[in-house]
Amino acid sequence: MEDITIVMPAIALRGMSIMPGMIAHFDISRDRSLKAVEESMQADQKIFLVTQRDVDVEEPMQSDLYEMGIVAEIKQVVKLQNDVVRILIDGKSRAKLVGFTRCEDFLEAEICTYNTDLEGVPSDVREAMLVGVRESFEKYAAVVGKVNKELFRQIEKYDDIEKLIDFVTNNLPVSYAQKQKVLGTEDICDRYEVIVAILLKQINVAQIKNDFQQKVKKKIDKHQREYLLREQMSVIREELGENADSEADEFLKKTESLNAPEEVRQKLKKEIERYRNLSGSSSESVVARGYIETLLELPWNDMSTDNTDLDRAEKILNDDHYGLSDVKERVLEFLSVRNLTNKGESPIICLVGPPGTGKTSIARSIAAALEKKYVRICLGGVRDEAEIRGHRKTYVGAMPGRIINALKTAGTANPLILLDEIDKVSSDYKGDTSAALLEVLDSEQNSRFRDHYVELPVDLSEVLFIATANSVSDIPKPLLDRMELIEVSSYTENEKFHIAKEHLVEKQKEKNGLKKDQLTITDSALRDVIRYYTREAGVRGLERTIGKICRKAARQIYQKNEESIKIKKNNIKDYLGNVKYMPEKRSDKADIGIVRGLAWTSVGGVTLEVEVNVLPGKGELALTGKMGDVMKESAQAGLSYIRSISDKYDIKPEFYKEHDIHIHIPEGAVPKDGPSAGITMATAMLSAITKKPVRADIAMTGEITLRGRVLPIGGLKEKLLAAKNIGIKTVCIPKDNEKDLEEISNEITDGMEIIPVDRFEQVEKQAFAV
């Protein structure tokens, strides 16, 4: 062996040893290692690699390193992120570390290289060592069972014992310390003993590991067998009734104490026995348990006691709502009948009115007055019949319908259930939702209501159903026939003022964190908010507007440290901006061809000016102002009637052939329809044809026929209110609507002359200025 001493850059490796003949890559980040690589690349690309004894040492010295290392050639250098460099090396030969000649900026090692003397080892000994290493590796591979076949072929090619030992060491999954032991053994015979010892140890470890895996597998198989046996024993015990604490027995105990009809109890017992026989892990068992739990949770005969104190009920209704006398009166009548007869049969009430008039809150107040449980079911957009009647148990994810769920939520068989937005239900290929409600809302049938999921008759006759709707016309007729309608009409300006003052202002002050004395809104300011910043039938928009004032006031108090704020008529604009709605104004002088009509909209009553012009033409009738079909037909009927009485006004027959009549209703972008403008358009046409002016202080509403009869209309209260708001003194209404005046408060009718008419001739006498 010929030793050669040389000096070259060195790198201390952590957690790895590299053998001669091995091509490997590793990452370096230490400054000394990076500079050592730079130094090597500038020279002959040779570098000395030596392994640290302890991987945690950051700046290793000679005592921290193994004595034997390897001389390698750098093949490739790649820069990565965060100042990390990856180098690819080719291990060339063993070398012994003599010492370091430089340690400051990088390690420079003085090493002694040598070549293993194989000539002193007889050839038959070398051959025996080759066979020994191969056989040991084959035994190791047979025990491990995950060695690549290509590895065997490469091992067979080696006829140099030193290179074979290095190759096998490289491919063994052992620690760097064991690899270093092979690397550091100088004599080839000793090195052979080391690698064979390592292989035998790995074979022993693998055999022990396989034995453990076999034992664990046997235990798992045993546990699975025991689990199946226990399950079978559990079923046998349940069949014999020996398992007293089973879930089925708990269900039976609850069934015995359940306040339900005998039919329900028998069904429950049958389902519980069926549940006993099912495997606990089967999906059918889950369905059966859910069904049993649903039946046990329903309040079959559990009733809450209603409060029969009429004075208390009246006080609650009056405290919660201003006005609405018809609704309150109907509720108190229902309570009186219930108290006298001691019967629980409840009517089905439908509150109909524009949005924001308090329909939902009325239902909540009724529940509080009766001390009933209150549950709200929103029907807006519901289009699946199963939402009402439930799904059959055979479907995946089946569940009861909303009615049954409402009873479960209430916990009593006689709650108040609010069916909100009943006019918004729709239908599709899954069924007609409104048809599913027919049985629910029929007092003659709902004592035996059947939900598809429950499959048992449920008594709904004790439930007080209250429905709400915005429009009667959108409710299907069979459903409408089953309900008692109570109209929640639009609020007058005075009613809105009282509602805002007594309820909404305090509610919004509390909601926005304002104390009672921190914000004051004067009566005049409140009336201006109602008159100029809101236009609606209800008070929802009014509440939002008051909320806006409260928010701005809260910011002023918090940010500017103001103690209190007073909203007056002259500073309301600072909080709400410019006026949104200007009040309608009537003309001060009589005019030809212009008549004031009254109309009902979803936001209350409005007045409409009908304008008529007579032009030279060919006898055509032009209708503009986005009129609906019914309104157009009313105009044609009115014109036909006027033509039939032309002799009375000395109108020549050829007049209608030589002139066009144009009827227009301003605000042309707003859709208008209905027959109630019939007498208005007829009066305007007659005025335009005869050149007679119509009084400016009169308004009218009513349907006209071809023979001049005036037929009744709807929404009289809202129409009269709209007329009063713009200062109309005289209103012509159909005689058949005269009876409706009794239900309209004096607040609206005071100061107005209301003239019932049943013929158009009576309208003429009142309309034309003298």
Residue pairs with C-beta under 8 A, 6 or more apart in sequence:
1 114
1 115
1 116
1 117
2 114
2 115
3 112
3 113
3 114
4 112
4 113
4 114
5 98
5 110
5 111
5 112
6 110
6 111
6 113
7 101
7 108
7 109
7 110
7 111
8 40
8 43
8 46
8 47
8 48
8 71
8 108
8 109
8 111
9 36
9 37
9 39
9 40
9 43
9 47
9 48
9 106
9 107
9 108
9 109
10 36
10 47
10 48
10 49
10 50
10 69
10 97
10 100
10 107
10 108
10 109
10 111
11 28
11 33
11 36
11 37
11 47
11 48
11 49
11 50
11 107
12 33
12 50
12 51
12 52
12 60
12 64
12 65
12 107
13 26
13 49
13 50
13 51
13 52
14 51
14 52
14 55
15 55
15 176
16 24
16 26
16 51
16 176
17 51
17 176
17 179
17 180
17 183
18 24
18 49
18 70
18 72
18 89
18 91
19 70
19 91
19 166
19 167
19 169
19 170
19 179
19 182
19 183
20 70
20 91
20 92
20 93
20 94
20 163
20 166
21 91
21 163
21 166
21 167
21 170
22 90
22 91
22 166
22 170
23 75
23 88
23 89
23 90
23 91
24 88
24 89
24 91
25 76
25 86
25 87
25 88
25 89
26 86
26 87
26 89
27 80
27 84
27 85
27 86
28 34
28 37
28 84
28 85
28 86
28 87
29 82
29 83
29 84
29 85
30 58
31 105
32 59
32 103
32 105
32 106
32 107
33 106
33 107
34 83
34 85
35 105
35 106
36 47
36 106
36 107
36 108
37 47
37 74
37 77
37 85
37 87
39 106
39 108
40 46
40 47
40 74
41 74
41 77
45 73
45 74
46 71
46 72
46 73
46 74
46 92
47 71
47 72
47 73
47 74
47 89
48 69
48 70
48 71
48 72
48 95
48 97
48 109
48 111
49 69
49 70
49 71
49 72
49 89
49 91
50 65
50 66
50 68
50 69
50 70
50 97
50 109
51 65
51 66
51 69
51 176
51 180
52 60
52 64
52 65
52 66
53 64
53 65
53 66
54 64
57 64
61 100
61 103
62 97
62 99
62 100
65 97
66 97
66 180
66 183
66 184
67 96
67 97
67 184
68 94
68 95
68 96
68 97
68 180
68 183
68 184
69 94
69 95
69 96
69 97
69 109
69 111
69 183
70 91
70 92
70 93
70 94
70 95
70 183
71 91
71 92
71 93
71 94
71 95
71 111
71 113
72 89
72 90
72 91
72 92
73 89
73 90
73 92
74 87
74 88
74 89
75 88
75 89
75 90
76 87
76 88
77 85
77 86
77 87
77 88
78 85
78 86
78 87
78 88
79 85
79 86
80 86
93 113
93 115
94 113
94 114
94 116
94 183
95 111
95 112
95 113
95 114
96 111
96 112
96 113
96 114
97 109
97 110
97 111
98 109
98 110
98 111
98 112
99 109
99 110
100 107
100 108
100 109
100 110
101 108
101 109
101 110
102 108
114 186
116 162
116 186
116 188
118 126
118 160
118 161
118 162
118 188
121 188
121 189
125 189
126 161
129 161
129 188
129 189
129 192
130 158
130 159
130 161
130 164
132 192
132 196
133 161
133 164
133 165
133 168
133 192
133 195
133 196
133 199
134 155
134 156
134 164
136 195
136 196
136 199
136 200
136 203
137 155
137 168
137 199
138 152
139 199
139 203
140 147
140 199
140 202
140 203
140 206
141 147
141 151
141 152
143 203
143 206
143 207
143 210
144 202
144 206
151 171
154 167
155 164
155 167
155 168
158 164
158 167
161 188
161 192
162 188
162 191
165 182
165 188
165 191
165 192
165 195
166 182
168 195
168 199
169 179
169 182
169 183
169 195
169 198
172 178
172 179
172 198
172 199
172 202
174 198
174 202
178 198
181 194
181 198
182 191
182 194
182 195
182 198
185 191
185 194
231 279
231 280
234 243
235 277
235 279
237 243
238 246
238 248
238 276
239 276
239 277
243 249
246 276
247 275
247 289
248 272
248 273
248 275
248 276
251 268
251 272
251 275
251 292
251 296
252 269
252 272
254 296
255 265
255 268
255 269
255 272
255 296
258 264
258 265
258 268
258 296
258 300
259 300
259 301
259 302
260 268
260 298
260 300
260 301
261 300
261 301
263 456
263 457
264 295
264 300
264 456
267 295
267 455
267 456
268 292
268 295
268 296
271 288
271 291
271 292
271 295
272 292
274 288
275 285
275 288
275 289
275 292
278 284
278 285
278 288
279 285
287 393
287 398
291 393
291 453
294 400
294 404
294 408
294 453
294 454
295 454
295 456
297 408
298 404
298 407
298 408
298 454
298 458
299 407
299 408
299 410
299 411
299 412
299 413
300 413
300 458
300 459
301 413
302 411
302 412
302 413
303 344
303 412
303 413
303 414
303 462
304 371
304 372
304 373
304 412
304 414
304 415
305 371
306 338
306 370
306 371
306 372
306 414
307 313
307 369
307 370
307 371
308 335
308 338
308 339
310 332
310 335
310 336
310 339
312 369
313 331
313 332
313 335
313 369
313 370
314 328
314 332
316 365
316 368
316 369
317 328
317 331
317 332
317 365
317 366
317 369
318 328
320 361
320 362
320 364
320 365
320 368
321 327
321 328
321 358
321 361
321 362
321 365
322 495
322 498
322 499
322 502
322 503
323 491
323 495
323 498
323 499
324 358
324 362
324 488
326 486
326 487
326 743
327 351
327 362
327 486
327 488
330 349
330 484
330 486
331 366
331 369
334 346
334 347
335 369
335 370
338 344
344 414
344 461
344 462
345 443
345 461
346 443
346 461
346 462
346 463
346 464
346 465
347 443
347 484
348 441
348 443
348 465
348 466
348 467
348 482
348 483
348 484
349 465
349 466
349 467
349 483
349 484
349 486
350 422
350 466
350 467
350 468
350 469
350 475
350 480
350 483
350 484
350 485
350 486
351 359
351 362
351 363
351 466
351 467
351 468
351 469
351 486
351 488
352 468
352 469
352 470
352 471
352 472
352 485
352 486
352 487
352 488
353 359
353 470
353 487
353 488
353 489
353 490
353 537
353 538
354 470
354 490
354 536
354 537
354 538
354 602
354 603
354 604
355 470
355 536
355 537
355 538
355 540
355 602
356 536
356 537
356 538
356 539
356 540
356 541
357 488
357 489
357 490
357 491
357 537
357 538
357 539
358 488
358 538
358 539
359 468
359 488
360 376
360 418
360 420
360 468
362 466
362 488
363 374
363 376
363 416
363 418
363 466
363 468
364 374
364 418
366 372
366 416
366 464
366 466
367 373
367 374
367 415
367 416
368 374
370 416
370 464
372 412
372 414
372 415
372 416
372 464
373 410
373 411
373 412
373 415
373 416
374 410
374 415
374 416
374 418
375 406
375 409
375 410
375 415
375 416
375 417
375 418
376 417
376 418
376 420
377 402
377 403
377 406
377 417
377 418
377 419
377 420
378 420
378 421
379 419
379 420
379 421
379 422
379 424
379 425
379 433
380 420
380 421
380 424
380 425
381 424
381 426
382 388
382 425
382 426
382 433
383 425
383 426
383 427
383 428
383 430
383 433
384 428
384 430
384 431
384 433
385 430
385 431
385 432
385 433
385 435
385 436
386 401
386 430
386 431
386 452
387 401
387 402
387 433
388 401
388 402
388 403
388 433
388 436
388 437
388 440
389 401
389 436
389 450
389 451
389 452
390 398
390 399
390 400
390 401
390 404
390 451
390 452
390 453
390 454
391 397
391 398
391 399
391 452
391 453
392 398
392 452
392 453
393 453
393 455
398 453
399 405
399 453
400 408
400 451
400 453
400 454
401 451
401 452
401 453
403 417
403 440
403 449
403 451
403 458
403 460
404 451
404 453
404 454
404 458
406 415
406 417
407 413
407 415
407 458
407 463
410 417
413 459
413 462
413 463
414 462
414 463
414 464
415 463
415 464
416 463
416 464
416 466
417 463
417 464
417 465
417 466
418 466
418 467
418 468
419 437
419 441
419 465
419 466
419 467
419 468
420 467
420 468
421 468
421 469
421 470
422 437
422 467
422 468
422 469
422 475
422 479
423 469
423 470
423 471
423 472
423 474
423 475
424 474
425 433
425 434
425 437
426 433
427 433
427 434
427 435
434 475
434 476
434 478
434 479
435 476
435 478
437 479
438 478
438 479
438 482
439 445
439 446
439 449
439 450
440 446
440 449
440 460
440 465
441 465
441 467
441 479
441 482
441 483
442 482
443 461
443 482
446 459
446 460
446 461
446 463
447 457
447 459
447 460
447 461
448 457
448 458
448 459
449 457
449 458
449 459
449 460
450 456
450 457
450 458
451 458
467 483
469 475
470 602
471 602
472 480
472 485
489 537
489 717
489 718
490 537
490 538
490 603
490 604
490 605
490 717
490 718
490 721
491 499
491 537
491 538
491 539
492 721
492 745
492 747
492 748
493 527
493 530
493 531
493 721
493 725
494 747
496 530
496 539
496 542
497 523
497 526
497 527
497 530
499 539
499 542
500 526
500 529
500 530
500 539
500 542
500 543
500 546
501 523
501 526
504 539
504 542
504 543
504 546
505 521
505 526
505 546
506 516
507 543
508 543
508 546
508 547
508 549
508 550
509 515
509 516
509 518
509 519
509 550
511 547
511 550
512 547
512 550
512 551
512 553
512 554
513 554
514 550
514 553
514 554
514 557
517 564
518 553
518 557
518 563
518 564
518 565
519 549
519 550
519 553
519 564
519 565
519 566
519 567
520 564
520 565
520 566
520 567
521 529
521 546
521 549
521 566
521 567
522 566
522 567
522 568
522 569
524 568
524 569
525 567
525 568
525 569
525 572
528 569
528 572
529 542
529 545
529 546
529 549
529 572
529 576
530 542
531 581
531 583
532 579
532 580
532 581
532 582
532 583
533 545
533 576
533 579
533 580
533 581
534 541
534 542
534 545
534 580
534 581
535 541
535 580
535 581
535 603
535 604
536 542
536 603
536 604
537 602
537 603
537 604
537 718
545 576
548 575
548 576
549 567
549 575
549 576
552 575
553 565
553 567
553 575
556 562
556 565
557 563
557 564
557 565
567 575
573 579
583 725
583 726
584 606
584 607
584 722
584 725
584 726
585 726
586 596
586 607
586 696
586 697
586 726
586 727
586 728
587 594
587 696
588 696
589 696
590 693
590 694
590 695
590 696
590 769
591 693
591 694
591 696
592 687
592 688
592 691
592 692
592 693
592 694
593 611
593 612
593 613
593 614
593 684
593 685
593 687
593 688
593 694
594 609
594 610
594 611
594 612
594 684
594 687
594 694
595 609
595 610
595 680
595 681
595 683
595 684
595 687
595 694
595 700
595 767
596 607
596 608
596 609
596 610
596 680
596 696
596 698
596 699
596 700
596 723
596 728
597 607
597 608
597 609
597 610
597 676
597 677
597 680
597 681
597 699
597 700
597 701
598 605
598 606
598 607
598 608
598 676
598 680
598 699
598 700
598 701
598 719
598 720
598 722
598 723
598 731
599 605
599 606
599 607
599 608
599 672
599 674
599 676
599 677
599 701
599 719
599 722
600 606
600 674
600 676
600 714
600 715
600 718
600 719
604 718
604 721
604 722
605 715
605 717
605 718
605 719
605 720
605 721
605 722
605 723
606 722
607 699
607 722
607 723
607 726
607 728
608 665
608 666
608 667
608 672
608 677
608 680
609 665
609 666
610 663
610 664
610 665
610 677
610 680
610 681
610 684
611 663
611 664
611 665
611 666
611 684
612 661
612 662
612 663
612 664
612 681
612 684
612 685
612 687
612 688
613 661
613 662
613 664
613 688
614 659
614 660
614 661
614 662
614 688
614 689
615 659
615 660
615 661
615 662
616 658
616 659
616 660
617 658
617 659
617 660
618 657
618 658
618 660
619 656
619 657
619 658
619 659
619 660
620 660
620 661
621 635
621 636
621 639
621 660
621 661
621 663
622 660
622 661
622 662
622 663
623 631
623 632
623 635
623 663
623 664
624 662
624 663
624 664
624 665
624 668
625 663
625 664
625 665
625 666
625 667
625 668
625 672
626 668
626 669
626 670
626 671
626 672
627 635
627 665
627 672
627 673
628 671
628 672
628 673
628 674
629 673
630 673
630 674
630 675
631 672
631 673
631 674
631 675
631 677
633 675
634 675
634 677
634 678
634 681
634 703
634 704
635 663
635 678
635 681
637 678
637 704
637 705
637 706
638 678
638 679
638 681
638 682
638 685
638 704
639 661
639 682
639 685
640 706
641 682
641 704
641 705
641 706
641 707
641 708
641 760
642 682
642 685
642 686
642 689
643 656
644 706
645 708
646 652
646 653
646 655
649 686
649 689
649 690
651 689
651 690
655 689
661 685
661 688
661 689
663 681
663 684
663 685
665 672
665 677
674 713
675 703
675 711
675 713
676 701
676 702
676 703
676 713
676 714
677 701
678 702
678 703
678 704
678 710
678 711
679 700
679 701
679 702
679 703
679 704
679 710
679 732
679 757
679 760
679 763
680 700
680 701
682 704
682 760
682 763
683 694
683 700
683 763
683 764
683 767
684 694
686 692
686 764
687 693
687 694
687 767
687 768
692 768
692 769
693 768
693 769
694 767
694 768
694 769
695 730
695 766
695 767
695 768
695 769
697 727
697 728
697 729
697 730
698 728
698 729
698 730
698 731
698 732
698 766
698 767
699 723
699 728
699 730
699 731
699 732
700 731
700 732
700 733
700 763
700 767
701 713
701 716
701 719
701 731
701 732
701 733
701 734
702 710
702 711
702 712
702 713
702 732
702 733
702 734
702 757
702 763
703 710
703 711
703 712
703 713
703 734
704 710
704 711
704 760
705 711
708 759
708 760
708 761
709 758
709 759
709 760
710 734
710 735
710 757
710 758
710 759
710 760
710 762
710 763
711 734
711 736
712 734
712 736
712 737
713 719
713 733
713 734
713 737
716 733
716 737
716 740
716 741
716 744
717 740
717 743
717 744
717 748
719 731
720 731
720 744
720 748
720 749
720 752
720 754
721 748
723 731
723 752
724 748
724 751
724 752
728 752
729 751
729 752
729 753
730 752
730 753
730 755
730 766
731 752
731 753
731 754
731 755
732 755
732 756
732 757
732 762
732 763
732 766
732 767
733 754
733 755
733 756
733 757
734 756
734 757
734 758
735 756
735 757
735 758
736 758
737 756
738 756
741 749
741 754
755 762
755 766
757 763
757 766
